[in-house]
Amino acid sequence: MEERIKKYRIKDIWIILLGMIFVASTLRAPLTSVGPVVDLIKSTLEINNSLAGFLTTIPLLIFGFVSPIVSKVVTKLTMSGTIVYALLLLIVGLLLRVAGDINLFILGTIILGIAIAFGNVCLPSYVKWRFPLQIGLFTGIYSATMNFTAGLGGGLSYPLSQISPLGFRLSLSFWIVLTVLALIFWWPQVKGGKEEEIKATKEMQSKVQGPKPNIVRNKLAWAVALTMGFQSMVFYTVVAWVPSILIDKGLDPSTAGYFLMLNQFSQVPMTFMFPIIASKMKNQKILVTIVTVLFLIGFSLLFTQSTALLAIAMIIAGLAMGACFSLCMTFFSIRARTSKGSMSLSGFGQSIGYFIAAIGPFLIGYLHDAFGGWNVGIISLLVISVLFFIFALQAAKDKYIEDYE
């Protein structure tokens, strides 16, 4: 226990770090790779726009349903063991998604949604348990990895679909490679650290005094959950519809995909830096303000027809999205006193958050059909940014969920 509570040098824990990086690489790319090839999916599987839009919403609904039960599974399998099973399940989902007709596509999407939900909840808690003195650094590393590979998913999906008769099936199954690598590098955590994880968790919980917080009635937990919700709504709305907005502005589909990749890559430096900065601050209100200003500037530039300004819009919005996401991941760790509390907060926050996020892509699509243009969608992104600001200010307070009974 005492050996674990210290600061680590990267060269001393490189195998753990590689495992975390490859696990994180599987949590976004299987989702961001769908948007750029959605037209190919529609034509190949012979589905309409409504069903195609629903395909991007399914994982978010699954995240909402599954996230609260992760902590119960972890008590039996440990965090590291749960991640292994999640990776195996993800491989099954990725294969089924490209194995046949629309029914198999939906089944595969549901299964990979379940797998990713477990990874989403476990990683922040694992970091809090494994690296309690370096939460910001390691949160930044896995958050940056998630956004970097999300960018690869968005940018490479369409080109991959053009190099083989398999079309979109190659694009969407490509991410099995990262999942297998994640299994290889994560396995030592299960083989060598299971007993340590069980023992350390028991010792940590025995030192916690007072009643267990009622997460559903916890004001701080709700603030974190709603912050997560509007952050996720922005991300998945951008992934689902910004390529279409850019095409409407005159860009070709391939260029729109590269612009989405630019947006995702722009998130990487902020996802790395913001957790480190946030973990050293008593409250993060100034960071919340910075994120909101970037959101408002970036999304406002989407009204322009200039290709150069649209590229700048993607970069600025990307900076905001990266900072926003990593701030939420940091809240899951620093707003709880223990790894168990962190997992409860992470499960609750991601459950509520992804239910909220699921509204975004559907709502923007509906508004587009109702008003006949994309300006209303851009306005909606500005409104969502303001809602993020309101709730993130509450989540940024220097409090713990255990402080609220």
C-alpha positions in Angstrom: 0.0 0.0 0.0 2.7 2.5 1.0 4.8 1.5 -1.9 2.0 2.4 -4.3 1.4 5.9 -2.7 4.4 7.6 -4.2 5.3 9.6 -7.3 6.4 7.4 -10.2 8.9 8.0 -13.0 7.6 7.0 -16.4 10.5 4.7 -17.1 9.7 2.7 -14.0 6.1 2.0 -15.0 6.3 1.9 -18.8 4.3 -1.4 -19.1 1.5 0.0 -16.9 1.5 3.2 -19.0 1.4 1.4 -22.3 -1.5 -0.7 -21.0 -3.4 2.5 -20.1 -2.6 4.2 -23.4 -3.9 1.2 -25.5 -7.0 0.8 -23.3 -7.7 4.5 -23.7 -7.2 4.2 -27.5 -10.2 1.9 -27.8 -12.7 4.1 -26.0 -13.4 6.7 -28.7 -12.2 5.6 -32.2 -14.9 2.9 -32.6 -17.5 5.7 -32.3 -15.9 8.6 -34.2 -15.2 6.3 -37.2 -18.9 6.0 -37.9 -19.8 9.6 -38.9 -17.5 10.0 -41.9 -18.8 6.8 -43.5 -22.5 7.1 -42.5 -23.5 7.7 -46.1 -21.8 4.5 -47.1 -23.5 2.6 -44.3 -26.9 4.0 -45.3 -26.5 2.9 -49.0 -24.9 -0.5 -48.2 -27.4 -1.5 -45.5 -30.3 0.3 -47.2 -31.4 2.4 -44.1 -32.9 5.8 -43.9 -31.6 9.0 -42.2 -33.5 8.4 -39.0 -32.1 5.0 -38.4 -28.6 6.2 -39.4 -28.9 8.9 -36.8 -30.0 6.4 -34.2 -26.8 4.4 -34.8 -24.8 7.2 -33.3 -27.2 7.5 -30.3 -27.2 3.8 -29.4 -23.8 3.8 -27.6 -24.7 6.9 -25.6 -27.9 5.2 -24.3 -25.9 2.1 -23.5 -23.4 4.2 -21.6 -26.3 5.6 -19.6 -27.8 2.3 -18.7 -24.5 0.4 -18.0 -22.4 3.0 -16.2 -24.2 2.7 -12.8 -23.6 -1.1 -12.5 -19.8 -1.0 -13.3 -18.9 -0.6 -9.6 -20.9 -3.7 -8.7 -19.0 -5.8 -11.3 -15.7 -4.3 -10.2 -16.2 -5.5 -6.6 -16.1 -9.1 -7.9 -13.6 -8.8 -10.7 -11.3 -5.8 -9.7 -10.8 -2.8 -11.9 -8.0 -4.4 -13.9 -9.9 -7.7 -14.4 -13.0 -5.8 -15.5 -11.1 -4.0 -18.2 -9.8 -7.3 -19.6 -13.4 -8.6 -20.0 -14.4 -5.2 -21.5 -11.7 -5.5 -24.1 -12.8 -9.0 -25.1 -16.4 -7.8 -25.3 -15.3 -4.9 -27.5 -13.6 -7.3 -30.0 -16.9 -9.2 -30.3 -18.9 -6.0 -30.8 -16.5 -4.7 -33.5 -16.7 -8.0 -35.4 -20.5 -8.2 -35.2 -20.9 -4.6 -36.3 -19.4 -5.4 -39.7 -20.5 -9.0 -40.1 -23.8 -8.7 -41.9 -27.0 -6.7 -42.1 -28.4 -3.8 -40.1 -29.6 -6.1 -37.3 -26.0 -7.4 -36.7 -24.8 -3.8 -37.0 -27.1 -2.7 -34.2 -26.3 -5.8 -32.1 -22.6 -5.1 -32.5 -23.1 -1.4 -31.6 -24.9 -2.4 -28.4 -22.1 -4.8 -27.4 -19.3 -2.4 -28.0 -21.3 0.3 -26.2 -21.4 -2.0 -23.1 -17.6 -2.6 -23.4 -16.7 1.0 -23.8 -19.0 2.0 -20.8 -16.9 -0.3 -18.5 -13.7 1.3 -19.8 -15.0 4.8 -19.4 -15.9 4.3 -15.7 -12.9 2.1 -14.7 -10.0 4.2 -16.1 -10.5 7.3 -13.9 -10.9 5.1 -10.8 -7.9 3.0 -11.7 -5.8 6.2 -12.0 -7.0 7.5 -8.6 -6.1 4.1 -7.0 -2.8 3.4 -8.8 -1.4 7.0 -8.9 -3.0 9.0 -6.0 -0.2 11.6 -6.1 -0.2 12.0 -9.9 -3.9 12.0 -10.8 -3.5 15.0 -13.1 -0.6 13.7 -15.1 -2.0 10.2 -15.7 -5.5 11.5 -16.4 -4.0 13.8 -18.9 -2.1 10.9 -20.6 -5.2 8.7 -21.1 -7.5 11.6 -22.0 -5.0 12.8 -24.6 -4.8 9.3 -26.0 -8.6 9.0 -26.2 -8.8 12.3 -28.2 -5.8 11.5 -30.4 -7.3 8.2 -31.5 -10.7 9.7 -31.8 -9.1 12.0 -34.4 -7.7 9.0 -36.2 -11.1 7.5 -36.2 -12.7 10.5 -37.7 -9.9 11.3 -40.2 -9.0 7.8 -41.4 -12.4 6.3 -41.6 -13.4 7.5 -45.1 -9.9 6.9 -46.7 -9.9 3.4 -45.3 -13.3 2.7 -46.8 -11.9 3.6 -50.2 -8.9 1.2 -50.3 -10.8 -2.1 -50.3 -14.0 -3.6 -51.6 -15.0 -4.1 -47.9 -15.8 -0.4 -47.8 -17.0 0.8 -44.4 -16.5 -2.6 -43.0 -12.8 -2.2 -43.1 -13.0 1.3 -41.6 -15.1 0.1 -38.6 -13.2 -3.2 -38.0 -9.7 -1.6 -38.1 -9.9 -0.7 -34.5 -9.7 -4.4 -33.5 -5.9 -4.0 -33.9 -5.8 -1.5 -31.0 -8.0 -3.6 -28.9 -5.7 -6.7 -29.2 -2.7 -4.5 -28.4 -4.6 -3.2 -25.3 -5.2 -6.8 -24.2 -1.5 -7.7 -24.6 -0.2 -4.7 -22.6 -3.0 -4.6 -20.0 -2.7 -8.3 -19.1 0.3 -7.9 -16.7 -1.9 -5.6 -14.5 -4.3 -8.5 -14.0 -1.7 -11.2 -13.6 0.5 -9.3 -11.2 -1.7 -6.7 -9.4 -4.9 -8.4 -8.5 -4.1 -9.2 -4.8 -2.5 -5.8 -4.3 -5.6 -4.1 -5.8 -8.0 -6.0 -3.5 -5.8 -5.4 -0.4 -5.2 -1.7 -1.1 -8.9 -1.0 -1.7 -9.9 -2.7 1.5 -7.3 -0.7 3.5 -8.4 2.5 1.9 -12.0 2.0 2.6 -11.3 1.0 6.3 -9.8 4.5 6.8 -12.9 6.3 5.6 -15.0 7.6 8.4 -18.7 8.6 8.2 -21.7 7.4 6.2 -21.5 6.5 2.5 -22.9 9.5 0.5 -26.2 9.0 -1.3 -25.0 9.7 -4.8 -28.5 10.3 -6.2 -29.3 13.0 -3.6 -25.8 14.5 -3.7 -25.7 18.1 -5.1 -22.1 18.0 -6.1 -22.6 14.6 -7.8 -25.4 16.2 -9.9 -23.3 19.2 -10.8 -20.5 16.9 -12.0 -23.0 14.7 -13.9 -24.7 17.6 -15.6 -21.3 19.0 -16.5 -20.4 15.7 -18.0 -23.7 15.6 -19.8 -23.4 18.9 -21.6 -19.7 18.2 -22.4 -20.6 14.9 -23.9 -23.6 16.5 -25.8 -21.1 18.9 -27.4 -18.7 16.1 -28.4 -21.1 13.7 -29.9 -23.1 16.4 -31.7 -19.9 17.6 -33.3 -18.8 14.1 -34.3 -22.3 13.3 -35.7 -23.2 16.5 -37.5 -20.2 18.9 -38.0 -19.0 17.0 -41.1 -22.5 17.6 -42.6 -22.3 21.2 -41.6 -18.9 21.6 -43.3 -20.1 19.8 -46.4 -23.1 22.3 -46.5 -20.5 25.1 -46.4 -18.9 23.7 -49.6 -16.3 21.2 -48.4 -16.1 17.8 -50.0 -16.7 14.7 -47.7 -13.0 13.8 -47.6 -12.0 17.3 -46.5 -14.8 17.4 -44.0 -13.4 14.2 -42.5 -9.9 15.7 -42.3 -11.4 18.9 -40.6 -13.0 16.6 -38.0 -9.6 14.9 -37.5 -8.1 18.4 -37.1 -10.7 19.1 -34.4 -9.9 15.9 -32.6 -6.2 16.4 -32.8 -6.6 20.0 -31.4 -8.0 18.4 -28.3 -4.9 16.5 -27.4 -2.7 19.2 -25.9 -5.6 20.5 -23.7 -6.5 17.0 -22.6 -3.0 16.5 -21.4 -2.4 19.9 -19.8 -5.7 20.6 -18.1 -5.9 17.7 -15.7 -2.4 18.6 -14.4 -3.4 22.2 -13.9 -6.8 21.3 -12.5 -5.4 18.9 -9.9 -3.2 21.5 -8.5 -6.0 24.1 -8.0 -8.4 24.3 -5.1 -11.2 25.2 -7.4 -11.3 25.2 -11.2 -13.7 28.1 -11.9 -11.1 30.0 -14.0 -10.6 26.9 -16.1 -14.3 26.5 -16.7 -14.5 30.1 -17.8 -11.6 29.6 -20.3 -13.3 26.5 -21.8 -16.6 28.3 -22.2 -15.0 31.3 -24.0 -13.2 29.0 -26.4 -16.5 27.1 -27.1 -18.3 30.4 -27.9 -15.6 31.7 -30.2 -15.1 28.3 -32.0 -18.8 27.6 -32.6 -19.5 31.2 -33.6 -17.0 30.9 -36.4 -19.0 28.0 -37.9 -21.4 30.6 -39.3 -18.7 31.7 -41.8 -18.3 30.4 -45.3 -14.5 30.8 -45.3 -12.6 27.6 -45.4 -9.7 29.1 -43.5 -12.0 30.4 -40.7 -13.8 27.1 -40.6 -10.4 25.4 -40.0 -9.7 27.9 -37.2 -13.2 27.1 -35.8 -12.3 23.4 -35.7 -9.1 24.2 -33.9 -10.6 26.5 -31.3 -13.6 24.3 -30.7 -11.2 21.3 -30.4 -9.1 23.1 -27.7 -12.3 23.7 -25.8 -13.6 20.1 -26.2 -10.3 18.6 -25.1 -10.1 20.9 -22.0 -13.7 20.2 -21.2 -13.5 16.4 -21.4 -10.3 16.1 -19.4 -11.8 18.5 -16.7 -14.8 16.2 -16.4 -12.5 13.1 -16.1 -10.5 15.0 -13.4 -13.7 15.9 -11.5 -14.4 12.1 -11.2 -11.1 11.7 -9.3 -10.7 14.9 -7.3 -14.3 15.3 -6.2 -14.2 12.1 -4.2 -11.9 11.1 -1.3 -11.5 7.4 -2.3 -11.3 5.2 -5.4 -14.6 3.7 -4.4 -16.2 7.1 -4.1 -14.5 8.0 -7.4 -16.0 5.0 -9.1 -19.5 5.7 -7.7 -19.2 9.3 -8.9 -17.9 8.2 -12.3 -20.7 5.7 -12.8 -23.4 8.1 -11.8 -21.9 11.0 -13.7 -21.5 9.1 -16.9 -24.9 7.5 -16.6 -26.7 10.8 -16.3 -24.2 12.5 -18.6 -24.6 10.1 -21.5 -28.4 10.1 -21.3 -28.2 13.9 -21.7 -25.6 13.5 -24.5 -27.9 11.2 -26.4 -30.4 14.0 -26.9 -27.8 16.1 -28.8 -27.4 14.3 -32.1 -31.1 13.6 -32.4 -32.1 17.1 -31.4 -29.8 18.8 -33.9 -30.9 16.4 -36.7 -34.6 17.2 -35.8 -33.9 21.0 -35.8 -32.2 20.7 -39.1 -35.2 19.0 -40.7 -37.7 21.4 -39.0 -35.9 24.6 -40.0 -34.2 23.5 -43.2 -30.7 24.6 -42.4 -27.7 24.2 -40.1 -27.7 27.6 -38.5 -30.1 26.5 -35.8 -27.7 23.6 -35.0 -24.8 26.0 -34.6 -27.0 28.1 -32.3 -27.8 25.0 -30.3 -24.1 24.3 -29.8 -23.7 27.8 -28.4 -26.6 27.3 -26.0 -25.2 23.9 -24.8 -21.9 25.7 -24.1 -23.6 28.1 -21.8 -25.4 25.3 -20.0 -22.0 23.6 -19.5 -20.7 26.8 -17.9 -23.6 27.1 -15.5 -23.2 23.5 -14.0 -19.4 23.3 -14.3 -19.0 26.3 -12.0 -20.8 24.3 -9.3 -18.7 21.2 -10.0 -15.5 23.3 -9.8 -16.0 24.1 -6.1 -13.4 22.8 -3.7 -15.6 20.0 -2.2 -16.0 16.2 -2.0 -19.1 14.2 -2.5 -18.5 12.7 0.9 -19.0 16.2 2.4 -22.6 16.0 1.5 -24.9 13.7 3.4 
